[in-house]
Amino acid sequence: MITTVLIDLYEKELDKLAEEISAYETEEQLWKISGDILNSGGNLCLHLTGNLQHFIGATLGDSGYIRNRDAEFKLKNIPRQKLLEEISNSKRIVIDTLEQISKKELDSNFPISLFDEPATTEYMLVYFLKHLSYHVGQVNYHRRLVK
């Protein structure tokens, strides 16, 4: 079933995110922005963990997570350890939710409409993985840029 593949890929991407956050030389660099670079590595991390905990954890897994999307981009100077804990929490929530999801749920429309047309839960899970991977790449680029 696709959930086995999704679990593996989400785990790998979240592990990459943790590696990137850990690889910043200083905590100050996590939050640095300059010129047209308006999203810091720290804010991208908050955005990714908030996105996953909202759309997968709360929407599909009924985790009770309440998202504050604005804060994901406005908060600053969160300790690196807190970011790593958020990544770990997100990973656990994603895995737990995907382990419980049924084929019927995967084939059903995702409970929240994000596009002009309805999309299946399976489609949205792949979409959220793509979103995660894209931003992990941005964190990598940001980290190397602020060295």
Secondary structure, 3 states (H helix, E strand, C coil): CHHHHHHHHHHHHHHHHHHHHHHCCCHHHHCCCECCECCCHHHHHHHHHHHHHHHHHHCCCCCCCCCCHHHHHHCCCCCHHHHHHHHHHHHHHHHHHHHHCCHHHHHCECCCCCCCCCCEHHHHHHHHHHHHHHHHHHHHHHHHHCC
